[in-house]
Amino acid sequence: MTYVSPHNERLPSIVTALNNGEAVPPVTVRTFLDWFFGTQRRGRWIVGYIRDQLNELGLRTVPDFESTYLGAEIKFELAAPEPQPDVPPHVEATETVTISDHTEVRVITVAFDDPTYRISKLAAANRRPVTVRPDSSLTEAATLMMANDFSQLPVVTTERDVKGTVSWKSIGTRLALGQAPQWVRDVMESHAEVSADASLFTAIRVVVEHDYALVRSADQRIVGIITTSDLSLQFQQLSEPFLLLGEIENHIRRILSSHFSRADLASVKDPADDERSVEAASDLTFGEYQRLLEAPANWTKLNLNLDRSVFIGQLEKVRGIRNDVMHFDPDGIEDDALEVLRDFARFLRLLKKVKAT
């Protein structure tokens, strides 16, 4: 039976406490997401479902649970419930989702309130940097940078007052010119910073120019530092699933193209899709790859000494992950899902290497 899941049991008690003027302890975004489906991801239907629950109860989170770092704390506040028309103008789709206890939940997926991928979602933007003071010795600064493998350090007097930065480059420049600096103030240079709510792409320009950017929060504190290494890691995390899926699809298409005729391929096309013609394996959807190979007679054509049900089961897992990836969850996919993609791509490479396909 398909039904709309009731509110998470904690939310009504939070509303009651706020209405009674009681304090409600903050929780991390990671904990908040875990209340619902035991997830740590903010996929489109998960966000849409949670927003629906919050709106109906007249709750909101500060900062917004979607736009801040998973490990950051959020508070709960009362808010006027938003109207819930039968078909609101921002609805994208209605889906039925099966969660871990086999309950089916009907989810009206809405557009994200904040679709911008903000710098505040990065772990490094929420990790307070190691700092030195202008009157710190250069030996202290150099030791901190060597011990932590840093290229630069912010120079501050308070967590809000930044005087500049000291870096290997600023030290080396003075030494090359024959100077003998002893204090951080002697090698300090102006700093680069971005707001925590800046888009990732705004921050990229600053980081590329300066090799880093300090992150300043809404209350004007320096709460993080983003470096080129952080950006490289982030883009690897976001791009690896796309690259693995592309490799998997290329392997599958190569296998299908060498064993099936155009008529075979066209036979699994969705009959409701009249406008699409199938001339090659690349014209099929991932679900159609699966449908083609599910037929025992088609599987036999591959002449593979492999268990069909296991192979199809792995394809099904990849298809589910592919749907999540293509909807672009900015938090990336779960580690176990990424491992499924890595393993299946490795398996298909092995089949090609031993000329089994």
Secondary structure, DSSP 8 states (H G I E B T S, - for coil): --B-----THHHHHHHHHHTT-----EEHHHHHHHHHS-----HHHHHHHHHHHHHHTEEEES-TTTS-TTSEEEEEE-------SS-TTEEEEEEEE-TTS-EEEEEEE--S--S-BGGGSGGGGS----B-TTSBHHHHHHHHHHHT-SEEEEESSSS-EEEEEEHHHHHHHHHTT----BHHHH-B---EEETTSBHHHHHHHHHHHSEEEEE-TTS-EEEEEEHHHHHHHHHHHHHHHHHHHHHHHHHHHHHHHH--HHHHHTTS-TT-TT---SSGGGS-HHHHHHHHHSHHHHHHH---S-HHHHHHHHHHHHHHHHHHHT--TT---HHHHHHHHHHHHHHHHHHHTT--
